[in-house]
Amino acid sequence: MGFTFKFQKLLEIEKCKEEALVKELKILQKQAQDEKKLLTFLQSVLTVQQSEMEKELCKHSEAKVFVMFESYFSKLNCDIAAQGSKVQDTAKKLECARENLLGVFRKRKVLEKLRERYEKEYKEHILKMENKRFDEIAISKFYYRQKKLHIHE
């Protein structure tokens, strides 16, 4: 009869959960990185276009050019605000996924430590039983030798 851990299935489930959460975390990290890149791009476009508008101001262009720039800037600012909100939402999801992963990781570690402790106790018990058995064999041999010696005397 070998060692069996009564919470082995639970340990396996926790390992599977951990693997799934690691995959989810990687996806969310990639998504967060992409969202930040897009936000940075939009901000750089706004900066470049504002410098273009300043150049147009120096040329004394028509008013419709400035109206066009202004509507474009307001749209770009709305896009930047929306993208900033997406970055924040992704960051919250990422933090939540990290917390979930940490919880599952801790639970798995506890189960592994428990398994190790139970296995150690089992091995110690088996060793004690073997030693007891060997002691009984030795006592029995000693007893029969002594009996033989007394019979032959």
N, C-alpha and C positions, 0 to 999 in steps of 0.2 A: 504494500500500500504506500503510494508516494504522497508527497505534499500536494494538497489542493487548497487554494485560496478561495474562501467563500465569497469574496467580493471581486473575483476576477472579471466577471462580465461587466460590472460597474466600472472597473478600471479600463477595460477595453472601450466601453462607451465614452468615457472621459477622454481617452486618447483620440478617438474618432472626432469628438467635438472639438478638441484642440486643433487637430489637423484642419477641420473645416473653418474654424475661426482664424487660423493662420492664413489660409487662402483668402478669406474675406478681408482680412486686414491688408494683405498685399494689394488686393483690388482697390480698396479704399485709399491706400497710400498712393497708388498710381493715379486714381481719380483726383485726389487732392492736388497732386503735383500738376496734372493737366489743367485743373481749374485755376491754380495760381499762375501758370504760364499764360493762360488766356487773359487773366486779369492784367498781368504785366504788359502783355501785348496791347490790350485796349488802352492802358494808361500811356504807353509810348506813342500810340497812334494819336491820342489826344494832344500830347506834347508837340508832336511833329506838326499837326494841323494848326495848333495855336501859333506856332512860329510862322507857318505859311500865311496865316491871317495877318500877322504883324507885318509881313512883307507886303501884303496887299494894302495895308493901311498906309504904308509909305508911298505907294504908287498912286494913292487917291483914286481908287477904283469906284465903280458904281455901287449904289446902296444895295442892289439886289445880291451882289457878291457877299456883302456882309450879312445880309439876312440869311443867305444860304449857309454861310459858315456858322451862324448862330443856331440855326435849326439843327445843323449837323452836330454841333457841340452839345446841344441839349439831348439829342438822341444818344450820342456817345456817352454822356454823363449818366443817362438812365441805364445804358448797357453796363457801364462800369459799376454802378450801384447794384444792379441785379447780379453781376458776376461776383462782386464782393460778398453779397448775401449767399451765393452758392458756395463760395470758399468757406464761409463761416459754417454753413450747414454741413459741408463735407468734413470740416475739422471736428464738429460735434459728433458726427457719425464715427469718425476715426477714433476719437477718444472713448466713445461708448464701446466700440469693438475692442479696443485695448483693455478696457476694464473687464469686459466679458472674458477675454482671453486670459487675463491675469487670474480671474476667479476660477476658471476651468483648470489652469495650470496649477494653482495652489491645491485644488481638490485632488488632482491627479497625483501630485507630489505626496499628499497626505496618504492616499491609498497605496502608493508605492512604498512609503515608509512602513505602513501597517503590514503590507505584504512581507517586507523584509523582516520585520519583527516576528511575525507569525512563523515564517520559514525558519528563522533562527531558533525560536522556541521549539519548533517541531524537530529540528536536527538535534537539539540538546536532549529532547525527550527520547528520541530514537537512540542516541548515544547512551543515555542512562539505562534504557531497556536492554541494550546489547551488553553493557557492563554487568548489569544484574544477571542476565542470562549466563554470561561467562563465569561470574562468581558462583552461581548455582551449579554449573557444570564442574567447576573446580572443587567445590564443597562436596558434591556428590562423588567425584573420583577419590577425594581424600577419604571420605566415609567408607567407600567400598574397599579401598586399600587397607584401611585400618581393620575393617571386618575380616578381610582375607588373612591379614597378619594374625589376628586373634584366633581364627579357625585353625591355622597351621601350627600354632603353638601348642 
